[in-house]
Amino acid sequence: MLYTVPQYVDIIKDSYGLTRTLGVIEPCCDASGRFVLAVGNSSVVFKIKHKGKPCVLKCYTRPKRNTRRIYGERCLHNELFVAQSGGGSGAWVDVVLTEWVEGRTLKEAVLSAAGDAEALTRLSAAFDRFAVRMLSEEWAHGDIKPENIIVDSRGEMHAIDFDAVFLPCFTGESSEETGTAAYQHPTRSEGVFNKHIDDYPLALISTALGAMSAEPELSRLCSDNDVLLLDAREIYNGKSDVYQNIVDMLRSRCLAARYRIAKLLASRTAHLYSLGELLGYAQFEARRQQESTYPEPFCRNGLWGYACGGETVVPPLYDDAYGFCDGEAVVVLDGMEYRINACGSPMFDLTDSLKIPPPNRRKSADLIIMPK
């Protein structure tokens, strides 16, 4: 049976006798006295107070197969009585009661930070931490997008709305939902349902935020766009000029980790095998500190980085790398040469032209070959 948003609004207005365990529902209202709610494709979500605490009450407009398996005890079975239109009989329906996460959506946070390099850099770093945590789990959210990510007062990020989640117990089953098309890999279907379904949207949002932190003016494009700069469908079909411009910009600035993550978006499959490692490198790239001794180049899996005392100083992200001389070394990224300092940061002059070393440069004689 299908239910409408107005039916649920009427229940929230006057819930006496229409709940099993919640009692009279106390809705939260905004400054204008209107209910705090959000409407999705298959549900309406209300902010309510329960036992003195703000909570989310999720009411479904159409049946969901796996709600109880996903939410466990947070799914209240046959909790609300919804009358049929015109009165008469009705039915008791399941709802989901979860903790309210205070904050703004990631999209709102980006719009608020538009043009602010420091704020955008903080958002980018926080998202990469969030993405690494998500990838470490044995489950996947299934509908990662800026509207489903809350940024709290400390700047940390939290996922909400788990209706499309993959859990290990769902292995071999098909999914009820395939997520928002603009953020999902275009090959995803009901049959593609595993722990890697978040790979692509995490890489896409990380690339968009990384690009905006490097070039803050890009963030102003988000106010006139339904997506966060990038649309997965346009990238897949080779029709995204914004994507190509971002790739070129990341390469020209020698932001190697961000460049490698962006290139993953051209993958023809949804599983991005090296994403977790690259996200870690992106965090590393952002917080490098000057080393007192010069690292030596090493090669792993065909890419070059730098190590010192057996510890990686610059991750293996470059196509070629040369030894340090006077505190500088040359690296090659996609056919272009750059000078970097001992912590891996690219070095440009005041006109942003590259400082190319003399032609007699060569790799360090003490070449290190790091194990896989």
Secondary structure, DSSP 4 states (H G I P E B T S, - for coil): ----HHHHHHHHH--TTSBSSS-S-EE-B-TTS-B-EEE-SSEEEEEEEETTEEEEEEEESS--SSHHHHHGGGEEEEEEEEEPTTSS-EEEEEEEEEE---SEEHHHHHHHTTT-HHHHHHHHHHHHHHHHHHHTSSSB-S---GGGEEE-TTS-EEE---TT-B-GGGTTSPPS----TTTS-TT--TT--STTTTHHHHHHHHHHHHHHHHSGGGGGGGGG-SSSS--HHHHHTT--HHHHHHHHHHHHTT-HHHHHHHHHTT-SSS--TTHHHHHHHHHHHHS----SS--EEEEETTEEEEEETTEEEEEEEESEE---BTTBEEEEETTEEEEE-TTS-B-B-TT--B-PPPTT----SS-EE---
